[in-house]
Amino acid sequence: MVYNLIRKHMTNSPEITFDMVTTKGGDKGNTSLYDGTRVPKNDNLIHFLGTMDTFTSFLGLAKAKTNQIQFLRSEEVALFIENVQQRIIYLNGMAASPHDKKPGNPIVEEDIHFLEEFEKSLMEKLQLNPQFIIQGMSELSATYDVARTFCREAERRIVELIFDQNRRDLQTPQKFLNRLADVIYIIARFIDQNYLEK
């Protein structure tokens, strides 16, 4: 059931072609957006995209560790994270694009529903402790907790864009990040529960 849910929602990452990674274009403290517009690297949008880069890198670390755990493989958690990372690429593209020039496969309400369904599938097997947690019961759950904190930071940064730069087009991505942080929290607690049951 979970496998079918994730596979149904999978998209391919956009292809990027380039001759070199180093362009020297950022040596003076500016960088390019999706449409070629140059902005300073301390712009709120660049802070958001940098936070998202950190976030998805920690997700990648969590995913690599997840593949080694049998009970998580049966829940397709790594496949879920792979799907989320693909959607983050499009979310970043939305943020880095002008309002009227959005990339294909934007974040939509269906993406949020997908997160809620995956969360529901885990919650059916989880008993949450009604107390504040102390992170670090296992290295893997702690890795997910670190990823979650960066997801929350990214959400705060995208809210800055919505309110300070009138980026109302990012309201659905903000909702996506809000829900995603909840799901990552549930994954970490699911790991803790299985750790305790060993």
N, C-alpha and C positions, 0 to 999 in steps of 0.2 A: 504494500500500500504506500509506504513512505518512498520506496524506490520509484514507483510510478509517478507519484506527486512531483518528485524532483526532476526526473527525466522529462516530464511533460513541460516543465518550466525552463529547461536548459536553453541557452542561446550561445551562439558562437561569438568569441571576442572579435572585435574589428581588427583587420590586418593593417599593419603599419610598415611602410617601406622607407628606409633611409640608408645612406652610404656610410655615415659616421655618427657616433653618439656625441662626440665633442664638436660643437659648432663655434665656440668662443662668443656666442651671441649674448651670454649672460654675464660676461666679465665685468660689465659696468653696472651691474645690479638690477638689470631689467630682464624680463622673460616674455615669451610669446604665448598668446592664447590660441584657441582653436582656429580663429579666423585671421591670425597673423598680427593682431593688435599687440603692441608692446606695453607692458605694465611693470611697475617696480616690484621687486621680489618681497617687499614688506606690505604689499596690498592685502586686504582682508581675504580676497579670493585665493591668493597664492598661499596664505596661511591655511585656509581651508583645504586646498588640494594637497599641501604638505602633510597636514594631519591625516588626510585620507590615505596617503602613501604609507605613513607609519602604521596606520590601522590595518590596512590590507596586508602589510608585511608580517605583522604579528598574527593575522589570520592564517597566512601561509605557514608560519612556524607551527601554529596549533594544528593545522591540517596535516602537516608532515608527521607530527607526533600521534595524531588521531589514527592514522592508517596502521599503526602498530598495535592497536588495542582491539581485541576481538569483539567485545560487546558494543563498541562504537561502530565497528564495520557493519554489524548487523542492523544498526539503526541508520546507516548511510549518512553519518554525520560529515565525513570528509567530502562526500559528493555534494551535500548541502552547502558546505563552505565553498567548494569550487563554483557552484552556481552563484553564490553571493558575490564572490570575487569578480565574476563575469559581469554581474549587474553593476558593481561598483565602477567598472570601467566606463559604462554608459552614464552612470550618475555623474562621474567626474567630467565627462564630455558635455553633459547638460550644463554644468556649472561654468565650464570654460568657454561656452558658446554664447553668442549674442541671442537675445530673446527670440528673434525671428529666424534663427538658423540653427535649429536643434539637430543633433545627430540621430541616426536611426535607433530604434528600440529604447525610447526614453523610459524612465521609471514611471510606472502607472499604478493605479489602485490594485490591479491584479498581482503585482509584486508584493504589495503589503499583505494581501490575502494569503499568498504563498507562505510568507513568514509566519502568519498567524496559524495556518494549518500545520506547519512543521512544529511550532511551539506546542500546539494542542496534542500532537502525537507523542511528544516527550512527556508532557504534563500528565498524561494518562498513566505513566509508569513511574511517576516521581512523587515523593512526599516531601514538601518543602518545610524546612524548619522555620517556625514563626519568630525567629530571633535574627539579629544582625549576624552576618557571617564573618569569620576570620579567614581570609584567603590563605591558600598555601597548603591545603590538605594533601594535594598531590601537585607535582610539577605541571602536569597537563591542565588541571583545572585552573591553576595559577596563571598559566599562559593565556587561557581563555579570558580570565578576569582582567589581565593587562589589555588584551584586545578590546574588551568591553569598555574600559576607561577611555581608550582612544576613540572608540565609536561615540561615546557621550561627548567627548571634546569636539569631534567633528560635527556633531549635531548642534552644539553651542555655536560653532563657527558658521554653520549654514544659517542659523537663526540671525546672526549678525548681518549676513548678506541679504536676507529677506527683509529685515527692518531698516538697515542702514543704507542699502543700495536698491531698495524696492524690487528685489528679485522674487516676486510672487510666483514665478515659474518654478521656484525651488521648494514650494510648500509640500508637494508630494514626496520629493526626495528627503525632506526633513522628517516627514512622517515615517518614511522607510527606515531611516537611521534610528529613529526613536524605537520602532518596533524591533529592529535588528539587535539593538543593545539588550532588549528584554530576552530575545531568543538566546543570545550568547550567554547571558546570566543563567538561563535554564540549562543550557548545555553543561556549563561548569558545575552546577549543582547536581546534574545527572551523573557526571563523572564522580563527584564526591560521594554520592549515595552508593554507587557501585564499588568505590574504593573501600567504604566502610563495611560493605557486605562480604568482602573477601575474607 
